[in-house]
Amino acid sequence: MAIIVNLDVMMAKRKMSLSTLSEKVGITMANLSILKNNKAKAIRFSTLNAICEVLDCQPSDLLEFEK
C-alpha cells in the first residue's frame, strides 16, 4: 500500500515548471522534487494547502492511494 503523489501530473496540466511552483509556494526546488518523485515520507498541511492554492486544485488531485 502506498500514497502516490501526482504533483508532476498537475504541474503538466497547469503548464507550470518546478522553479515557478517553488517560487510561488515558497518551498525549495529540492523539497518539491522529493514530492514530485514520490520520495517524500510526509507532507505538512500548510505545504499541501499552498500547492493546492497555486495549482488551483484539490488535495485529491495530488494524492492517490494505491493498494
All heavy atoms as a GROMACS GRO file, in nm:
protein
  514
    1MET      N    1   0.084  -0.118   0.000
    1MET     CA    2   0.000   0.000   0.000
    1MET      C    3   0.088   0.125   0.000
    1MET      O    4   0.189   0.129   0.068
    1MET     CB    5  -0.090   0.001   0.123
    1MET     CG    6  -0.195  -0.108   0.122
    1MET     SD    7  -0.308  -0.098   0.259
    1MET     CE    8  -0.212  -0.175   0.388
    2ALA      N    9   0.044   0.222  -0.077
    2ALA     CA   10   0.125   0.343  -0.087
    2ALA      C   11   0.039   0.463  -0.126
    2ALA      O   12  -0.063   0.447  -0.191
    2ALA     CB   13   0.234   0.324  -0.191
    3ILE      N   14   0.084   0.578  -0.084
    3ILE     CA   15   0.024   0.703  -0.128
    3ILE      C   16   0.111   0.755  -0.243
    3ILE      O   17   0.232   0.770  -0.228
    3ILE     CB   18   0.020   0.808  -0.014
    3ILE    CG1   19  -0.060   0.758   0.104
    3ILE    CG2   20  -0.033   0.940  -0.067
    3ILE    CD1   21  -0.209   0.743   0.080
    4ILE      N   22   0.049   0.777  -0.356
    4ILE     CA   23   0.119   0.826  -0.475
    4ILE      C   24   0.093   0.976  -0.486
    4ILE      O   25  -0.021   1.022  -0.475
    4ILE     CB   26   0.068   0.756  -0.603
    4ILE    CG1   27   0.073   0.604  -0.588
    4ILE    CG2   28   0.145   0.805  -0.725
    4ILE    CD1   29   0.209   0.548  -0.563
    5VAL      N   30   0.199   1.054  -0.508
    5VAL     CA   31   0.187   1.198  -0.525
    5VAL      C   32   0.191   1.228  -0.675
    5VAL      O   33   0.288   1.196  -0.742
    5VAL     CB   34   0.301   1.274  -0.452
    5VAL    CG1   35   0.286   1.424  -0.471
    5VAL    CG2   36   0.303   1.238  -0.305
    6ASN      N   37   0.082   1.286  -0.725
    6ASN     CA   38   0.071   1.318  -0.867
    6ASN      C   39   0.101   1.465  -0.895
    6ASN      O   40   0.036   1.528  -0.979
    6ASN     CB   41  -0.071   1.283  -0.916
    6ASN     CG   42  -0.096   1.135  -0.914
    6ASN    OD1   43  -0.013   1.056  -0.955
    6ASN    ND2   44  -0.212   1.096  -0.863
    7LEU      N   45   0.200   1.517  -0.828
    7LEU     CA   46   0.237   1.658  -0.845
    7LEU      C   47   0.281   1.686  -0.988
    7LEU      O   48   0.242   1.788  -1.047
    7LEU     CB   49   0.348   1.696  -0.746
    7LEU     CG   50   0.396   1.841  -0.750
    7LEU    CD1   51   0.281   1.937  -0.721
    7LEU    CD2   52   0.508   1.862  -0.650
    8ASP      N   53   0.357   1.596  -1.046
    8ASP     CA   54   0.404   1.616  -1.183
    8ASP      C   55   0.289   1.623  -1.283
    8ASP      O   56   0.292   1.702  -1.377
    8ASP     CB   57   0.505   1.508  -1.223
    8ASP     CG   58   0.453   1.367  -1.205
    8ASP    OD1   59   0.355   1.347  -1.131
    8ASP    OD2   60   0.513   1.275  -1.264
    9VAL      N   61   0.183   1.546  -1.260
    9VAL     CA   62   0.066   1.547  -1.347
    9VAL      C   63  -0.004   1.683  -1.339
    9VAL      O   64  -0.037   1.743  -1.443
    9VAL     CB   65  -0.033   1.434  -1.308
    9VAL    CG1   66  -0.161   1.443  -1.388
    9VAL    CG2   67   0.033   1.297  -1.326
   10MET      N   68  -0.025   1.733  -1.217
   10MET     CA   69  -0.092   1.862  -1.202
   10MET      C   70  -0.007   1.976  -1.255
   10MET      O   71  -0.059   2.070  -1.315
   10MET     CB   72  -0.128   1.887  -1.054
   10MET     CG   73  -0.245   1.809  -1.004
   10MET     SD   74  -0.393   1.822  -1.106
   10MET     CE   75  -0.427   1.995  -1.099
   11MET      N   76   0.123   1.968  -1.237
   11MET     CA   77   0.212   2.070  -1.291
   11MET      C   78   0.203   2.072  -1.444
   11MET      O   79   0.200   2.179  -1.504
   11MET     CB   80   0.356   2.046  -1.246
   11MET     CG   81   0.379   2.078  -1.100
   11MET     SD   82   0.541   2.028  -1.041
   11MET     CE   83   0.649   2.108  -1.155
   12ALA      N   84   0.198   1.955  -1.505
   12ALA     CA   85   0.187   1.947  -1.651
   12ALA      C   86   0.053   2.003  -1.699
   12ALA      O   87   0.047   2.077  -1.798
   12ALA     CB   88   0.204   1.803  -1.696
   13LYS      N   89  -0.055   1.970  -1.626
   13LYS     CA   90  -0.188   2.021  -1.664
   13LYS      C   91  -0.192   2.173  -1.656
   13LYS      O   92  -0.260   2.238  -1.735
   13LYS     CB   93  -0.296   1.962  -1.573
   13LYS     CG   94  -0.329   1.819  -1.604
   13LYS     CD   95  -0.440   1.769  -1.514
   13LYS     CE   96  -0.473   1.624  -1.545
   13LYS     NZ   97  -0.579   1.573  -1.455
   14ARG      N   98  -0.122   2.230  -1.559
   14ARG     CA   99  -0.121   2.375  -1.540
   14ARG      C  100  -0.006   2.442  -1.615
   14ARG      O  101   0.012   2.563  -1.607
   14ARG     CB  102  -0.110   2.411  -1.391
   14ARG     CG  103  -0.220   2.355  -1.304
   14ARG     CD  104  -0.357   2.411  -1.342
   14ARG     NE  105  -0.458   2.373  -1.246
   14ARG     CZ  106  -0.553   2.282  -1.269
   14ARG    NH1  107  -0.560   2.221  -1.383
   14ARG    NH2  108  -0.642   2.254  -1.175
   15LYS      N  109   0.075   2.361  -1.683
   15LYS     CA  110   0.190   2.410  -1.760
   15LYS      C  111   0.281   2.496  -1.673
   15LYS      O  112   0.320   2.607  -1.709
   15LYS     CB  113   0.144   2.485  -1.884
   15LYS     CG  114   0.069   2.397  -1.979
   15LYS     CD  115   0.024   2.470  -2.100
   15LYS     CE  116  -0.047   2.368  -2.189
   15LYS     NZ  117  -0.134   2.426  -2.286
   16MET      N  118   0.315   2.441  -1.556
   16MET     CA  119   0.398   2.513  -1.460
   16MET      C  120   0.526   2.435  -1.434
   16MET      O  121   0.522   2.314  -1.413
   16MET     CB  122   0.321   2.534  -1.329
   16MET     CG  123   0.392   2.627  -1.233
   16MET     SD  124   0.294   2.670  -1.088
   16MET     CE  125   0.161   2.761  -1.162
   17SER      N  126   0.637   2.504  -1.435
   17SER     CA  127   0.766   2.441  -1.410
   17SER      C  128   0.789   2.427  -1.260
   17SER      O  129   0.723   2.492  -1.178
   17SER     CB  130   0.879   2.524  -1.470
   17SER     OG  131   0.893   2.645  -1.400
   18LEU      N  132   0.884   2.343  -1.225
   18LEU     CA  133   0.920   2.322  -1.085
   18LEU      C  134   0.972   2.450  -1.023
   18LEU      O  135   0.938   2.484  -0.909
   18LEU     CB  136   1.025   2.210  -1.075
   18LEU     CG  137   1.051   2.153  -0.937
   18LEU    CD1  138   0.927   2.082  -0.884
   18LEU    CD2  139   1.167   2.055  -0.941
   19SER      N  140   1.051   2.525  -1.098
   19SER     CA  141   1.106   2.650  -1.044
   19SER      C  142   0.997   2.754  -1.021
   19SER      O  143   1.000   2.825  -0.920
   19SER     CB  144   1.216   2.706  -1.136
   19SER     OG  145   1.164   2.733  -1.264
   20THR      N  146   0.901   2.763  -1.110
   20THR     CA  147   0.790   2.859  -1.092
   20THR      C  148   0.706   2.820  -0.972
   20THR      O  149   0.670   2.905  -0.890
   20THR     CB  150   0.702   2.864  -1.219
   20THR    OG1  151   0.783   2.902  -1.330
   20THR    CG2  152   0.588   2.962  -1.203
   21LEU      N  153   0.674   2.691  -0.960
   21LEU     CA  154   0.595   2.644  -0.846
   21LEU      C  155   0.670   2.670  -0.716
   21LEU      O  156   0.612   2.715  -0.617
   21LEU     CB  157   0.562   2.496  -0.860
   21LEU     CG  158   0.473   2.436  -0.751
   21LEU    CD1  159   0.336   2.504  -0.748
   21LEU    CD2  160   0.458   2.286  -0.772
   22SER      N  161   0.800   2.645  -0.717
   22SER     CA  162   0.884   2.668  -0.599
   22SER      C  163   0.876   2.814  -0.554
   22SER      O  164   0.860   2.842  -0.435
   22SER     CB  165   1.028   2.630  -0.632
   22SER     OG  166   1.115   2.667  -0.528
   23GLU      N  167   0.886   2.906  -0.648
   23GLU     CA  168   0.880   3.048  -0.616
   23GLU      C  169   0.743   3.087  -0.560
   23GLU      O  170   0.734   3.158  -0.460
   23GLU     CB  171   0.906   3.132  -0.741
   23GLU     CG  172   1.049   3.134  -0.786
   23GLU     CD  173   1.068   3.211  -0.916
   23GLU    OE1  174   0.977   3.289  -0.954
   23GLU    OE2  175   1.171   3.191  -0.980
   24LYS      N  176   0.637   3.039  -0.623
   24LYS     CA  177   0.501   3.077  -0.583
   24LYS      C  178   0.459   3.016  -0.449
   24LYS      O  179   0.385   3.077  -0.374
   24LYS     CB  180   0.401   3.040  -0.692
   24LYS     CG  181   0.416   3.125  -0.816
   24LYS     CD  182   0.309   3.095  -0.917
   24LYS     CE  183   0.323   3.190  -1.035
   24LYS     NZ  184   0.206   3.189  -1.121
   25VAL      N  185   0.508   2.894  -0.423
   25VAL     CA  186   0.470   2.825  -0.299
   25VAL      C  187   0.563   2.863  -0.184
   25VAL      O  188   0.523   2.860  -0.068
   25VAL     CB  189   0.468   2.671  -0.322
   25VAL    CG1  190   0.445   2.596  -0.192
   25VAL    CG2  191   0.362   2.634  -0.423
   26GLY      N  192   0.687   2.898  -0.217
   26GLY     CA  193   0.784   2.932  -0.112
   26GLY      C  194   0.850   2.810  -0.053
   26GLY      O  195   0.884   2.808   0.065
   27ILE      N  196   0.869   2.708  -0.136
   27ILE     CA  197   0.935   2.584  -0.096
   27ILE      C  198   1.054   2.562  -0.189
   27ILE      O  199   1.046   2.596  -0.307
   27ILE     CB  200   0.837   2.464  -0.106
   27ILE    CG1  201   0.718   2.487  -0.014
   27ILE    CG2  202   0.905   2.333  -0.073
   27ILE    CD1  203   0.607   2.388  -0.036
   28THR      N  204   1.160   2.506  -0.136
   28THR     CA  205   1.278   2.485  -0.219
   28THR      C  206   1.249   2.387  -0.332
   28THR      O  207   1.162   2.299  -0.320
   28THR     CB  208   1.397   2.430  -0.138
   28THR    OG1  209   1.364   2.300  -0.090
   28THR    CG2  210   1.432   2.523  -0.022
   29MET      N  211   1.321   2.403  -0.441
   29MET     CA  212   1.305   2.310  -0.554
   29MET      C  213   1.341   2.168  -0.512
   29MET      O  214   1.280   2.072  -0.559
   29MET     CB  215   1.392   2.355  -0.672
   29MET     CG  216   1.332   2.472  -0.745
   29MET     SD  217   1.423   2.528  -0.890
   29MET     CE  218   1.457   2.380  -0.978
   30ALA      N  219   1.438   2.155  -0.422
   30ALA     CA  220   1.478   2.021  -0.375
   30ALA      C  221   1.362   1.951  -0.305
   30ALA      O  222   1.336   1.833  -0.329
   30ALA     CB  223   1.598   2.032  -0.283
   31ASN      N  224   1.292   2.024  -0.217
   31ASN     CA  225   1.180   1.963  -0.145
   31ASN      C  226   1.063   1.932  -0.238
   31ASN      O  227   0.998   1.829  -0.224
   31ASN     CB  228   1.134   2.053  -0.030
   31ASN     CG  229   1.228   2.047   0.087
   31ASN    OD1  230   1.302   1.950   0.103
   31ASN    ND2  231   1.228   2.150   0.168
   32LEU      N  232   1.036   2.019  -0.335
   32LEU     CA  233   0.931   1.991  -0.432
   32LEU      C  234   0.968   1.871  -0.519
   32LEU      O  235   0.883   1.790  -0.555
   32LEU     CB  236   0.905   2.113  -0.521
   32LEU     CG  237   0.816   2.220  -0.461
   32LEU    CD1  238   0.803   2.338  -0.556
   32LEU    CD2  239   0.679   2.166  -0.426
   33SER      N  240   1.094   1.860  -0.552
   33SER     CA  241   1.141   1.746  -0.632
   33SER      C  242   1.121   1.615  -0.557
   33SER      O  243   1.083   1.513  -0.616
   33SER     CB  244   1.288   1.766  -0.667
   33SER     OG  245   1.333   1.661  -0.749
   34ILE      N  246   1.145   1.616  -0.427
   34ILE     CA  247   1.122   1.497  -0.344
   34ILE      C  248   0.975   1.457  -0.350
   34ILE      O  249   0.941   1.340  -0.365
   34ILE     CB  250   1.169   1.521  -0.199
   34ILE    CG1  251   1.321   1.526  -0.193
   34ILE    CG2  252   1.114   1.415  -0.104
   34ILE    CD1  253   1.377   1.578  -0.062
   35LEU      N  254   0.887   1.556  -0.340
   35LEU     CA  255   0.743   1.528  -0.351
   35LEU      C  256   0.708   1.476  -0.490
   35LEU      O  257   0.636   1.376  -0.505
   35LEU     CB  258   0.662   1.655  -0.325
   35LEU     CG  259   0.633   1.693  -0.182
   35LEU    CD1  260   0.568   1.830  -0.176
   35LEU    CD2  261   0.544   1.590  -0.116
   36LYS      N  262   0.757   1.543  -0.589
   36LYS     CA  263   0.727   1.510  -0.729
   36LYS      C  264   0.771   1.368  -0.765
   36LYS      O  265   0.704   1.299  -0.841
   36LYS     CB  266   0.794   1.612  -0.821
   36LYS     CG  267   0.762   1.596  -0.966
   36LYS     CD  268   0.831   1.705  -1.045
   36LYS     CE  269   0.870   1.648  -1.178
   36LYS     NZ  270   0.974   1.715  -1.246
   37ASN      N  271   0.882   1.324  -0.708
   37ASN     CA  272   0.936   1.192  -0.741
   37ASN      C  273   0.893   1.083  -0.644
   37ASN      O  274   0.951   0.975  -0.641
   37ASN     CB  275   1.089   1.201  -0.747
   37ASN     CG  276   1.134   1.288  -0.862
   37ASN    OD1  277   1.082   1.278  -0.972
   37ASN    ND2  278   1.229   1.376  -0.837
   38ASN      N  279   0.790   1.111  -0.563
   38ASN     CA  280   0.734   1.014  -0.469
   38ASN      C  281   0.835   0.961  -0.369
   38ASN      O  282   0.832   0.845  -0.331
   38ASN     CB  283   0.668   0.898  -0.544
   38ASN     CG  284   0.535   0.936  -0.601
   38ASN    OD1  285   0.446   0.977  -0.528
   38ASN    ND2  286   0.522   0.925  -0.732
   39LYS      N  287   0.926   1.046  -0.325
   39LYS     CA  288   1.026   1.007  -0.226
   39LYS      C  289   0.993   1.062  -0.087
   39LYS      O  290   1.060   1.030   0.009
   39LYS     CB  291   1.164   1.058  -0.268
   39LYS     CG  292   1.207   1.014  -0.406
   39LYS     CD  293   1.295   0.895  -0.400
   39LYS     CE  294   1.350   0.867  -0.540
   39LYS     NZ  295   1.345   0.730  -0.575
   40ALA      N  296   0.889   1.144  -0.078
   40ALA     CA  297   0.854   1.208   0.050
   40ALA      C  298   0.792   1.108   0.147
   40ALA      O  299   0.716   1.020   0.107
   40ALA     CB  300   0.757   1.322   0.026
   41LYS      N  301   0.825   1.123   0.272
   41LYS     CA  302   0.768   1.040   0.379
   41LYS      C  303   0.647   1.109   0.443
   41LYS      O  304   0.565   1.044   0.505
   41LYS     CB  305   0.872   1.012   0.487
   41LYS     CG  306   0.996   0.940   0.436
   41LYS     CD  307   0.965   0.797   0.402
   41LYS     CE  308   1.092   0.726   0.358
   41LYS     NZ  309   1.065   0.609   0.279
   42ALA      N  310   0.639   1.242   0.428
   42ALA     CA  311   0.531   1.318   0.489
   42ALA      C  312   0.518   1.451   0.416
   42ALA      O  313   0.608   1.492   0.343
   42ALA     CB  314   0.561   1.344   0.637
   43ILE      N  315   0.403   1.516   0.438
   43ILE     CA  316   0.382   1.650   0.384
   43ILE      C  317   0.300   1.729   0.487
   43ILE      O  318   0.206   1.674   0.546
   43ILE     CB  319   0.312   1.648   0.246
   43ILE    CG1  320   0.300   1.789   0.188
   43ILE    CG2  321   0.178   1.578   0.254
   43ILE    CD1  322   0.253   1.794   0.044
   44ARG      N  323   0.338   1.852   0.510
   44ARG     CA  324   0.264   1.937   0.603
   44ARG      C  325   0.137   1.986   0.535
   44ARG      O  326   0.135   2.011   0.414
   44ARG     CB  327   0.348   2.058   0.644
   44ARG     CG  328   0.465   2.022   0.727
   44ARG     CD  329   0.542   2.145   0.763
   44ARG     NE  330   0.661   2.103   0.837
   44ARG     CZ  331   0.730   2.180   0.915
   44ARG    NH1  332   0.696   2.306   0.929
   44ARG    NH2  333   0.834   2.135   0.978
   45PHE      N  334   0.032   2.002   0.615
   45PHE     CA  335  -0.093   2.053   0.560
   45PHE      C  336  -0.073   2.194   0.503
   45PHE      O  337  -0.134   2.229   0.402
   45PHE     CB  338  -0.204   2.053   0.665
   45PHE     CG  339  -0.265   1.918   0.686
   45PHE    CD1  340  -0.272   1.863   0.813
   45PHE    CD2  341  -0.317   1.845   0.581
   45PHE    CE1  342  -0.329   1.739   0.834
   45PHE    CE2  343  -0.374   1.720   0.600
   45PHE     CZ  344  -0.380   1.667   0.727
   46SER      N  345   0.012   2.272   0.565
   46SER     CA  346   0.036   2.408   0.514
   46SER      C  347   0.101   2.403   0.376
   46SER      O  348   0.070   2.484   0.289
   46SER     CB  349   0.123   2.488   0.611
   46SER     OG  350   0.247   2.424   0.633
   47THR      N  351   0.189   2.307   0.353
   47THR     CA  352   0.252   2.288   0.223
   47THR      C  353   0.150   2.242   0.121
   47THR      O  354   0.143   2.294   0.009
   47THR     CB  355   0.368   2.187   0.233
   47THR    OG1  356   0.463   2.234   0.328
   47THR    CG2  357   0.434   2.166   0.099
   48LEU      N  358   0.069   2.143   0.160
   48LEU     CA  359  -0.035   2.092   0.071
   48LEU      C  360  -0.133   2.203   0.035
   48LEU      O  361  -0.173   2.218  -0.081
   48LEU     CB  362  -0.106   1.975   0.138
   48LEU     CG  363  -0.211   1.901   0.056
   48LEU    CD1  364  -0.152   1.844  -0.072
   48LEU    CD2  365  -0.273   1.790   0.140
   49ASN      N  366  -0.170   2.283   0.133
   49ASN     CA  367  -0.260   2.396   0.110
   49ASN      C  368  -0.201   2.494   0.010
   49ASN      O  369  -0.270   2.538  -0.083
   49ASN     CB  370  -0.289   2.465   0.243
   49ASN     CG  371  -0.388   2.577   0.229
   49ASN    OD1  372  -0.499   2.555   0.183
   49ASN    ND2  373  -0.348   2.696   0.269
   50ALA      N  374  -0.075   2.529   0.026
   50ALA     CA  375  -0.010   2.625  -0.063
   50ALA      C  376   0.000   2.571  -0.205
   50ALA      O  377  -0.026   2.644  -0.302
   50ALA     CB  378   0.129   2.659  -0.010
   51ILE      N  379   0.034   2.444  -0.219
   51ILE     CA  380   0.044   2.383  -0.352
   51ILE      C  381  -0.093   2.381  -0.420
   51ILE      O  382  -0.106   2.416  -0.538
   51ILE     CB  383   0.103   2.240  -0.344
   51ILE    CG1  384   0.250   2.247  -0.303
   51ILE    CG2  385   0.089   2.168  -0.477
   51ILE    CD1  386   0.313   2.114  -0.269
   52CYS      N  387  -0.196   2.343  -0.344
   52CYS     CA  388  -0.332   2.340  -0.400
   52CYS      C  389  -0.378   2.479  -0.441
   52CYS      O  390  -0.443   2.495  -0.544
   52CYS     CB  391  -0.430   2.279  -0.300
   52CYS     SG  392  -0.413   2.101  -0.282
   53GLU      N  393  -0.342   2.579  -0.362
   53GLU     CA  394  -0.382   2.716  -0.395
   53GLU      C  395  -0.316   2.762  -0.525
   53GLU      O  396  -0.382   2.816  -0.613
   53GLU     CB  397  -0.346   2.809  -0.280
   53GLU     CG  398  -0.400   2.948  -0.297
   53GLU     CD  399  -0.379   3.035  -0.174
   53GLU    OE1  400  -0.383   2.981  -0.062
   53GLU    OE2  401  -0.359   3.155  -0.193
   54VAL      N  402  -0.187   2.737  -0.537
   54VAL     CA  403  -0.113   2.782  -0.656
   54VAL      C  404  -0.157   2.704  -0.781
   54VAL      O  405  -0.174   2.763  -0.888
   54VAL     CB  406   0.040   2.769  -0.633
   54VAL    CG1  407   0.116   2.790  -0.763
   54VAL    CG2  408   0.086   2.867  -0.527
   55LEU      N  409  -0.178   2.574  -0.767
   55LEU     CA  410  -0.216   2.492  -0.883
   55LEU      C  411  -0.368   2.490  -0.905
   55LEU      O  412  -0.413   2.427  -1.001
   55LEU     CB  413  -0.165   2.349  -0.865
   55LEU     CG  414  -0.013   2.331  -0.871
   55LEU    CD1  415   0.024   2.186  -0.845
   55LEU    CD2  416   0.042   2.377  -1.005
   56ASP      N  417  -0.442   2.557  -0.818
   56ASP     CA  418  -0.588   2.562  -0.827
   56ASP      C  419  -0.646   2.420  -0.840
   56ASP      O  420  -0.710   2.385  -0.939
   56ASP     CB  421  -0.632   2.648  -0.946
   56ASP     CG  422  -0.782   2.674  -0.946
   56ASP    OD1  423  -0.842   2.675  -0.836
   56ASP    OD2  424  -0.839   2.690  -1.055
   57CYS      N  425  -0.617   2.339  -0.738
   57CYS     CA  426  -0.663   2.200  -0.739
   57CYS      C  427  -0.704   2.157  -0.598
   57CYS      O  428  -0.687   2.232  -0.503
   57CYS     CB  429  -0.555   2.109  -0.794
   57CYS     SG  430  -0.406   2.097  -0.692
   58GLN      N  431  -0.753   2.037  -0.587
   58GLN     CA  432  -0.790   1.977  -0.460
   58GLN      C  433  -0.680   1.880  -0.416
   58GLN      O  434  -0.606   1.828  -0.502
   58GLN     CB  435  -0.921   1.899  -0.475
   58GLN     CG  436  -1.041   1.986  -0.507
   58GLN     CD  437  -1.074   2.078  -0.391
   58GLN    OE1  438  -1.076   2.037  -0.275
   58GLN    NE2  439  -1.099   2.204  -0.422
   59PRO      N  440  -0.668   1.852  -0.286
   59PRO     CA  441  -0.569   1.753  -0.241
   59PRO      C  442  -0.585   1.618  -0.312
   59PRO      O  443  -0.487   1.551  -0.341
   59PRO     CB  444  -0.596   1.741  -0.091
   59PRO     CG  445  -0.652   1.873  -0.053
   59PRO     CD  446  -0.735   1.916  -0.171
   60SER      N  447  -0.709   1.582  -0.343
   60SER     CA  448  -0.732   1.453  -0.412
   60SER      C  449  -0.676   1.453  -0.554
   60SER      O  450  -0.655   1.347  -0.612
   60SER     CB  451  -0.882   1.420  -0.414
   60SER     OG  452  -0.953   1.521  -0.484
   61ASP      N  453  -0.652   1.571  -0.611
   61ASP     CA  454  -0.587   1.578  -0.743
   61ASP      C  455  -0.438   1.546  -0.732
   61ASP      O  456  -0.376   1.505  -0.831
   61ASP     CB  457  -0.603   1.718  -0.802
   61ASP     CG  458  -0.747   1.754  -0.832
   61ASP    OD1  459  -0.825   1.663  -0.867
   61ASP    OD2  460  -0.782   1.873  -0.819
   62LEU      N  461  -0.382   1.564  -0.613
   62LEU     CA  462  -0.239   1.543  -0.593
   62LEU      C  463  -0.206   1.409  -0.528
   62LEU      O  464  -0.099   1.354  -0.553
   62LEU     CB  465  -0.182   1.654  -0.503
   62LEU     CG  466  -0.190   1.797  -0.558
   62LEU    CD1  467  -0.148   1.896  -0.451
   62LEU    CD2  468  -0.104   1.810  -0.682
   63LEU      N  469  -0.295   1.359  -0.444
   63LEU     CA  470  -0.267   1.238  -0.367
   63LEU      C  471  -0.359   1.124  -0.410
   63LEU      O  472  -0.479   1.143  -0.426
   63LEU     CB  473  -0.285   1.265  -0.217
   63LEU     CG  474  -0.202   1.378  -0.160
   63LEU    CD1  475  -0.240   1.402  -0.015
   63LEU    CD2  476  -0.054   1.349  -0.173
   64GLU      N  477  -0.301   1.005  -0.422
   64GLU     CA  478  -0.376   0.887  -0.464
   64GLU      C  479  -0.332   0.768  -0.379
   64GLU      O  480  -0.213   0.751  -0.354
   64GLU     CB  481  -0.344   0.861  -0.613
   64GLU     CG  482  -0.405   0.738  -0.671
   64GLU     CD  483  -0.359   0.719  -0.815
   64GLU    OE1  484  -0.304   0.811  -0.877
   64GLU    OE2  485  -0.378   0.607  -0.864
   65PHE      N  486  -0.427   0.688  -0.335
   65PHE     CA  487  -0.397   0.568  -0.257
   65PHE      C  488  -0.392   0.450  -0.351
   65PHE      O  489  -0.483   0.428  -0.431
   65PHE     CB  490  -0.503   0.547  -0.150
   65PHE     CG  491  -0.483   0.420  -0.071
   65PHE    CD1  492  -0.380   0.408   0.020
   65PHE    CD2  493  -0.564   0.310  -0.092
   65PHE    CE1  494  -0.360   0.292   0.091
   65PHE    CE2  495  -0.546   0.194  -0.021
   65PHE     CZ  496  -0.443   0.185   0.070
   66GLU      N  497  -0.285   0.371  -0.342
   66GLU     CA  498  -0.268   0.253  -0.426
   66GLU      C  499  -0.244   0.132  -0.339
   66GLU      O  500  -0.156   0.136  -0.251
   66GLU     CB  501  -0.151   0.275  -0.522
   66GLU     CG  502  -0.134   0.165  -0.623
   66GLU     CD  503  -0.019   0.196  -0.716
   66GLU    OE1  504   0.094   0.158  -0.685
   66GLU    OE2  505  -0.042   0.260  -0.819
   67LYS      N  506  -0.320   0.027  -0.359
   67LYS     CA  507  -0.302  -0.096  -0.280
   67LYS      C  508  -0.186  -0.176  -0.333
   67LYS      O  509  -0.153  -0.175  -0.448
   67LYS     CB  510  -0.428  -0.180  -0.285
   67LYS     CG  511  -0.538  -0.123  -0.203
   67LYS     CD  512  -0.653  -0.219  -0.196
   67LYS     CE  513  -0.762  -0.159  -0.110
   67LYS     NZ  514  -0.873  -0.247  -0.088
   0.00000   0.00000   0.00000
